[in-house]
Amino acid sequence: SSQPPSSAGCEALDDNALPFECLVHDDSLGDSHSSMQSLLDNDELFQTDLEMNNSCKRTVVSDEIDFILEGACPHLPSEQRATALRQLLTWLTSTRQANHHLRTINRIQDVLHAVCSFDVHTEPFLTDGLLVLICIIKDPVNHHSINENTKAWDAFLGVVRARLHDTGRARSSSAVSDGDRESSRQLKRKRSFLGAKAANGSGAVRDEDTCRIALCSAVLKLQSSMDAQPECLALTGLLAIVLGCNNMGFNAKEDRRQSLDQSSKTSGTAAAARFQQWFADNGGYETMGTVVLQAQENWDNKRPARNPNLVLKVLQLLEVLTCHRDQEGPKIGGGTTNANGTRRISVNVLDVLVSALQTASTDRQSGCSAVGGGASGPMITRMLHIIINLCAHGVCHAGTSKVKPMLHACWATLVHECDAPDPDTDIINCCLCLLINVTETRADMRQVVSELRLDEVKIIPFLVQSFEEQAAKETTGGNIVASYMAQLLGCLTISHEMNRRLVRQELGKYADHTVDPGDPNHGNPMVRLVAVLQEFLLFQSEAGVLTHATLVGLHHVLTHLMKENHISLPESEPKDFQAPVSPRV
């Protein structure tokens, strides 16, 4: 009953034959190929159009930038240059990836050349030029293009120096002469899509300061209108250069992809070293010291500094500069470099800072506001940071004539701040850290520090009393201050029998009766210092802020305290040292 397969069925079962669906798909393969080729052609056309469009945009931007830079040439009148720079600044602050566009068309160096040549007494051009430079420097990619050859470093430092020594000089007039107008007609074109026409009329003159502050705010985070002063802008630029060089060096060391490229690895460090040497060789430290000295003269006469923000920026710059240490170890000297290229920091800066610290501390203690009221705390803190950095550079080896005034200023600041109704713990901790660093490894300095007194207040009795008061607060801040005081007391007793007896005597006045009388350390008041320092070590370790230098310093003090005071600690109960106020040993 079954029917034999038809010829069509046989063909369908043939291995060489294709199913109907395949035949249909095969018939459309040619059309699909044509469609794919069409899509590829369209994509190539799109990419070509996109490249042409981008090329046209780059050409337009390049033409307009060239037009503006032509108006900012150094040989042109100041007002015309100021107008051109205002246009460039407006574009930089309103255009996304403006620095990328400048790098794409290779105009970074042209902008730097046009901006770095200016008259420091021409206020409008000066401010706009500084803001343009800061816009360029703020982009980390541009840091490799900014060096001593671009004159940007000289421009910033020159503004600070000129404004510092010539503040009474009258600003140059902004009137435009007939010759100036004639020169402005020599431009190739009369328009720019970047806009920003020159201000005219009395209304524009009245709004000039407001416009300038608005532009400064677009570039920087201004805390007050004083930050928009040219000298403050110049210091902001110098600080940005230093931080940029340091970041270059850090990023090069951390980037594993550049591990085989030694030049990339050392470029950032070399840039930082070159700036350090250039700053010292060109009198940068002396200029910064003069700013602080002028401010101190006003403070001594019970007058505030002309611009407190300027002093803060100077201190911030010095703090960053002095915290950088060369591998060979920077030395204190006359502001020049030795044959090995080691950076030398002027001792005059230390003298100025110590004198300013004394004045600021006395002003703060008396309740006067000459130093700056609320700004006195940050100023004193930064001064102490710089002095601490200078001590790390070897200032303690400059002779006792330099060290003693510094130690007396630090000691007076510590006493005044501890006795203040609302003490600043940052100032207290900085004073303690400075004294710790000086006495940790120097026996002669321990003797000098132990002899410090202020109005018959001796340092060891004062430290022990303050140590007990801070520990009794049972707060994190109080325990940290108490720990630094314990470390300083420990440093003063290292290999110094007289100081050790005095510390034991003062601590004995605050005997801890919670210690088990059967404990072998019972009756030894020095155990309290050991317990607090061990707790401090544990606290920093758990907080993730313990550094190798801190670990070495604390271990050094603890080892000597335990050895010289015959303190034995149990090895099986590490948790016994969790209460700095009432330790169980």
ZAMARGU-4260 file (C-alpha; in steps of 0.2 Angstrom, whole numbers, plus 5000, padded with zeros to 4 digits):
<rodrens>
0) 5000/5000/5000 | 5015/5011/5002 | 5019/5022/4987 | 5036/5023/4980 | 5045/5040/4983
5) 5043/5053/4970 | 5057/5060/4961 | 5055/5076/4971 | 5057/5066/4987 | 5072/5058/4980
10) 5080/5074/4976 | 5076/5081/4994 | 5084/5066/5002 | 5100/5068/4991 | 5115/5073/5001
15) 5120/5085/4987 | 5103/5094/4988 | 5098/5108/4999 | 5082/5111/5009 | 5069/5123/5002
20) 5073/5135/5016 | 5091/5135/5012 | 5088/5138/4994 | 5077/5153/4998 | 5091/5159/5010
25) 5104/5156/4997 | 5094/5166/4985 | 5094/5181/4996 | 5113/5180/5000 | 5118/5191/4986
30) 5105/5205/4992 | 5112/5203/5010 | 5130/5205/5004 | 5125/5220/4994 | 5116/5228/5009
35) 5131/5224/5020 | 5143/5232/5008 | 5131/5247/5008 | 5131/5248/5026 | 5150/5248/5026
40) 5151/5261/5013 | 5139/5272/5023 | 5149/5269/5039 | 5165/5275/5030 | 5156/5290/5023
45) 5150/5294/5041 | 5167/5292/5048 | 5174/5303/5034 | 5161/5316/5037 | 5164/5315/5056
50) 5183/5317/5053 | 5180/5331/5042 | 5168/5339/5054 | 5180/5338/5068 | 5194/5344/5057
55) 5183/5359/5053 | 5180/5362/5071 | 5198/5361/5075 | 5202/5373/5061 | 5189/5385/5067
60) 5195/5384/5085 | 5213/5386/5079 | 5209/5401/5069 | 5200/5409/5083 | 5213/5405/5096
65) 5226/5412/5084 | 5216/5428/5082 | 5215/5430/5101 | 5234/5427/5103 | 5238/5439/5090
70) 5229/5452/5100 | 5239/5447/5116 | 5256/5449/5108 | 5268/5457/5120 | 5272/5472/5109
75) 5254/5477/5108 | 5246/5490/5120 | 5241/5484/5137 | 5222/5487/5136 | 5221/5478/5119
80) 5231/5463/5127 | 5219/5463/5142 | 5204/5462/5131 | 5211/5448/5121 | 5216/5438/5137
85) 5198/5442/5144 | 5191/5433/5128 | 5203/5419/5131 | 5199/5417/5149 | 5180/5418/5146
90) 5182/5403/5133 | 5193/5393/5145 | 5180/5395/5159 | 5165/5391/5148 | 5171/5378/5136
95) 5172/5360/5141 | 5189/5352/5138 | 5196/5368/5133 | 5214/5363/5138 | 5211/5347/5128
100) 5207/5358/5113 | 5223/5369/5116 | 5233/5353/5116 | 5225/5346/5101 | 5229/5361/5090
105) 5246/5363/5099 | 5244/5380/5106 | 5248/5378/5125 | 5266/5385/5122 | 5259/5399/5112
110) 5247/5404/5126 | 5260/5403/5139 | 5272/5414/5129 | 5258/5427/5126 | 5252/5427/5145
115) 5269/5427/5154 | 5275/5444/5147 | 5265/5457/5157 | 5267/5473/5167 | 5265/5469/5185
120) 5257/5486/5188 | 5243/5484/5175 | 5230/5477/5185 | 5217/5471/5172 | 5229/5463/5161
125) 5239/5456/5177 | 5223/5448/5184 | 5217/5440/5168 | 5234/5434/5164 | 5236/5425/5180
130) 5219/5417/5179 | 5223/5411/5162 | 5240/5403/5168 | 5230/5395/5183 | 5218/5388/5171
135) 5232/5380/5161 | 5241/5374/5176 | 5225/5366/5184 | 5225/5353/5171 | 5237/5339/5176
140) 5241/5334/5158 | 5249/5351/5155 | 5261/5349/5170 | 5274/5342/5158 | 5273/5358/5147
145) 5276/5370/5161 | 5294/5372/5167 | 5307/5386/5170 | 5309/5389/5151 | 5291/5394/5149
150) 5293/5409/5161 | 5278/5404/5170 | 5287/5401/5186 | 5296/5418/5185 | 5279/5426/5181
155) 5271/5420/5197 | 5286/5424/5208 | 5289/5441/5200 | 5271/5446/5203 | 5273/5442/5222
160) 5290/5451/5223 | 5284/5466/5214 | 5268/5468/5223 | 5277/5466/5239 | 5290/5479/5236
165) 5280/5491/5227 | 5263/5491/5234 | 5262/5510/5234 | 5265/5512/5216 | 5251/5519/5206
170) 5242/5508/5194 | 5245/5512/5176 | 5231/5521/5167 | 5219/5511/5157 | 5216/5525/5144
175) 5219/5521/5126 | 5229/5532/5116 | 5226/5536/5097 | 5242/5525/5094 | 5234/5511/5103
180) 5218/5512/5093 | 5227/5512/5077 | 5237/5497/5082 | 5221/5488/5086 | 5215/5491/5068
185) 5229/5481/5062 | 5222/5464/5067 | 5218/5453/5052 | 5199/5450/5057 | 5187/5461/5066
190) 5176/5448/5075 | 5178/5433/5086 | 5165/5420/5091 | 5172/5420/5108 | 5164/5436/5111
195) 5169/5446/5127 | 5169/5464/5120 | 5179/5477/5130 | 5170/5486/5143 | 5166/5504/5140
200) 5157/5517/5150 | 5156/5522/5168 | 5144/5508/5172 | 5157/5495/5165 | 5170/5503/5176
205) 5160/5501/5191 | 5157/5483/5187 | 5175/5479/5183 | 5179/5472/5200 | 5163/5462/5201
210) 5167/5455/5184 | 5185/5451/5189 | 5179/5442/5205 | 5166/5432/5195 | 5180/5426/5183
215) 5191/5422/5198 | 5176/5412/5206 | 5174/5402/5189 | 5193/5397/5190 | 5195/5395/5209
220) 5185/5393/5225 | 5187/5410/5233 | 5185/5412/5251 | 5184/5431/5250 | 5188/5445/5238
225) 5205/5446/5245 | 5209/5429/5236 | 5206/5439/5220 | 5221/5450/5223 | 5235/5447/5210
230) 5248/5442/5224 | 5236/5429/5230 | 5233/5423/5213 | 5251/5422/5210 | 5254/5411/5226
235) 5240/5400/5221 | 5249/5397/5204 | 5265/5393/5213 | 5256/5381/5225 | 5248/5373/5210
240) 5265/5370/5201 | 5272/5362/5217 | 5258/5351/5220 | 5258/5346/5201 | 5276/5342/5202
245) 5274/5331/5217 | 5259/5322/5209 | 5269/5319/5194 | 5283/5311/5204 | 5270/5301/5215
250) 5260/5295/5200 | 5276/5289/5191 | 5281/5279/5205 | 5264/5271/5208 | 5261/5267/5189
255) 5267/5249/5186 | 5264/5251/5167 | 5279/5263/5167 | 5290/5251/5177 | 5301/5249/5162
260) 5302/5267/5157 | 5315/5275/5169 | 5313/5292/5161 | 5294/5292/5165 | 5297/5286/5182
265) 5309/5300/5186 | 5301/5315/5176 | 5290/5320/5191 | 5303/5319/5204 | 5315/5328/5193
270) 5302/5342/5190 | 5299/5344/5208 | 5318/5345/5212 | 5321/5358/5198 | 5307/5369/5205
275) 5314/5367/5222 | 5331/5372/5216 | 5324/5386/5205 | 5314/5393/5219 | 5329/5394/5231
280) 5341/5401/5218 | 5329/5415/5213 | 5326/5421/5231 | 5309/5413/5233 | 5311/5409/5252
285) 5317/5426/5255 | 5302/5433/5247 | 5290/5422/5257 | 5299/5427/5272 | 5297/5446/5268
290) 5278/5443/5267 | 5278/5436/5284 | 5290/5449/5291 | 5279/5463/5285 | 5263/5455/5292
295) 5272/5453/5309 | 5277/5472/5309 | 5258/5476/5307 | 5254/5463/5321 | 5268/5471/5333
300) 5259/5488/5330 | 5242/5480/5334 | 5236/5482/5316 | 5230/5467/5305 | 5240/5462/5290
305) 5236/5470/5274 | 5230/5454/5267 | 5228/5440/5280 | 5224/5427/5266 | 5241/5432/5258
310) 5250/5427/5274 | 5240/5410/5275 | 5245/5406/5256 | 5263/5410/5259 | 5263/5398/5274
315) 5254/5385/5264 | 5267/5386/5250 | 5281/5385/5263 | 5274/5370/5271 | 5273/5361/5255
320) 5290/5366/5249 | 5298/5361/5266 | 5290/5344/5268 | 5299/5338/5252 | 5315/5329/5257
325) 5329/5324/5245 | 5337/5307/5247 | 5353/5315/5251 | 5345/5325/5265 | 5342/5344/5262
330) 5353/5355/5273 | 5350/5372/5280 | 5360/5385/5271 | 5360/5402/5262 | 5346/5398/5249
335) 5358/5390/5236 | 5362/5372/5231 | 5379/5363/5234 | 5389/5354/5222 | 5379/5338/5224
340) 5363/5348/5220 | 5356/5346/5237 | 5343/5359/5241 | 5347/5372/5255 | 5334/5382/5264
345) 5337/5399/5270 | 5340/5400/5289 | 5332/5418/5288 | 5315/5410/5285 | 5316/5400/5302
350) 5321/5416/5311 | 5306/5425/5303 | 5294/5411/5307 | 5300/5410/5325 | 5298/5428/5328
355) 5280/5428/5320 | 5275/5413/5330 | 5280/5422/5346 | 5270/5437/5341 | 5255/5427/5335
360) 5254/5417/5351 | 5255/5432/5362 | 5241/5440/5352 | 5230/5425/5353 | 5234/5423/5372
365) 5229/5442/5375 | 5213/5441/5365 | 5218/5453/5352 | 5213/5451/5334 | 5228/5459/5325
370) 5233/5442/5318 | 5217/5439/5311 | 5204/5433/5325 | 5199/5416/5319 | 5213/5415/5307
375) 5226/5415/5320 | 5224/5396/5324 | 5227/5391/5306 | 5242/5403/5305 | 5250/5396/5320
380) 5247/5378/5315 | 5255/5381/5298 | 5270/5390/5306 | 5273/5375/5318 | 5271/5363/5303
385) 5285/5373/5293 | 5296/5373/5309 | 5294/5354/5311 | 5299/5352/5293 | 5314/5362/5295
390) 5319/5352/5310 | 5318/5337/5299 | 5330/5346/5287 | 5343/5347/5301 | 5340/5364/5308
395) 5344/5357/5325 | 5362/5356/5319 | 5363/5374/5315 | 5368/5378/5333 | 5360/5382/5349
400) 5358/5401/5345 | 5345/5396/5332 | 5337/5382/5342 | 5334/5390/5358 | 5323/5404/5352
405) 5313/5391/5342 | 5311/5380/5358 | 5306/5395/5369 | 5293/5401/5356 | 5286/5383/5355
410) 5285/5381/5374 | 5277/5398/5376 | 5264/5394/5363 | 5261/5377/5371 | 5258/5385/5388
415) 5247/5399/5381 | 5236/5386/5372 | 5234/5374/5386 | 5228/5388/5397 | 5216/5395/5384
420) 5197/5394/5388 | 5195/5385/5371 | 5211/5377/5367 | 5216/5372/5349 | 5222/5354/5350
425) 5230/5355/5333 | 5242/5369/5340 | 5245/5359/5356 | 5249/5343/5347 | 5260/5352/5334
430) 5270/5360/5349 | 5272/5343/5357 | 5277/5335/5341 | 5291/5348/5338 | 5298/5345/5356
435) 5297/5326/5353 | 5307/5327/5337 | 5320/5338/5345 | 5323/5328/5360 | 5320/5310/5354
440) 5338/5307/5348 | 5348/5322/5355 | 5354/5321/5373 | 5360/5340/5372 | 5342/5345/5367
445) 5335/5336/5381 | 5344/5346/5393 | 5340/5362/5384 | 5321/5358/5384 | 5321/5352/5402
450) 5327/5370/5407 | 5313/5379/5398 | 5302/5390/5409 | 5289/5403/5406 | 5284/5415/5421
455) 5292/5402/5433 | 5282/5388/5425 | 5294/5374/5422 | 5291/5362/5408 | 5291/5345/5417
460) 5279/5349/5431 | 5268/5358/5418 | 5268/5343/5407 | 5264/5330/5420 | 5249/5341/5427
465) 5243/5343/5409 | 5245/5325/5405 | 5234/5320/5420 | 5221/5333/5416 | 5220/5327/5398
470) 5219/5309/5402 | 5205/5312/5415 | 5194/5319/5401 | 5192/5301/5394 | 5189/5308/5377
475) 5198/5303/5361 | 5205/5321/5359 | 5211/5321/5377 | 5219/5304/5376 | 5229/5309/5360
480) 5235/5325/5368 | 5240/5314/5384 | 5249/5302/5373 | 5260/5315/5365 | 5264/5322/5382
485) 5268/5305/5389 | 5280/5302/5374 | 5288/5319/5377 | 5290/5315/5395 | 5298/5299/5390
490) 5310/5307/5378 | 5316/5319/5392 | 5320/5305/5403 | 5330/5295/5391 | 5348/5293/5398
495) 5345/5308/5409 | 5344/5303/5428 | 5339/5321/5434 | 5324/5322/5422 | 5319/5304/5426
500) 5319/5308/5445 | 5309/5324/5442 | 5296/5315/5431 | 5294/5301/5444 | 5292/5313/5458
505) 5278/5323/5449 | 5269/5307/5443 | 5269/5301/5461 | 5258/5315/5466 | 5244/5307/5455
510) 5247/5289/5461 | 5235/5276/5453 | 5228/5266/5467 | 5219/5254/5455 | 5235/5244/5452
515) 5236/5228/5462 | 5248/5230/5476 | 5254/5213/5473 | 5260/5218/5456 | 5279/5219/5454
520) 5277/5236/5446 | 5266/5243/5460 | 5273/5260/5466 | 5282/5264/5450 | 5273/5279/5443
525) 5282/5277/5426 | 5271/5262/5422 | 5258/5275/5418 | 5268/5282/5404 | 5271/5265/5397
530) 5253/5260/5398 | 5247/5276/5389 | 5260/5274/5375 | 5255/5256/5372 | 5237/5261/5371
535) 5242/5275/5359 | 5252/5263/5348 | 5237/5251/5348 | 5225/5265/5343 | 5235/5271/5329
540) 5237/5253/5322 | 5219/5250/5323 | 5215/5267/5315 | 5227/5263/5300 | 5237/5279/5303
545) 5252/5271/5311 | 5268/5275/5301 | 5285/5267/5301 | 5293/5283/5309 | 5280/5284/5322
550) 5282/5265/5326 | 5301/5267/5327 | 5299/5283/5338 | 5287/5275/5350 | 5297/5259/5351
555) 5313/5269/5355 | 5304/5278/5370 | 5295/5263/5377 | 5311/5252/5376 | 5321/5265/5386
560) 5306/5268/5399 | 5305/5250/5403 | 5323/5247/5404 | 5328/5262/5414 | 5314/5261/5426
565) 5314/5242/5428 | 5296/5239/5422 | 5291/5221/5418 | 5275/5218/5408 | 5265/5202/5407
570) 5265/5194/5390 | 5249/5185/5391 | 5236/5199/5393 | 5238/5212/5379 | 5220/5218/5382
575) 5225/5225/5399 | 5231/5241/5391 | 5215/5248/5384 | 5211/5261/5398 | 5224/5275/5397
580) 5216/5283/5413 | 5217/5268/5425 | 5229/5255/5417 | 5231/5238/5425 | 5249/5232/5422
</rodrens>
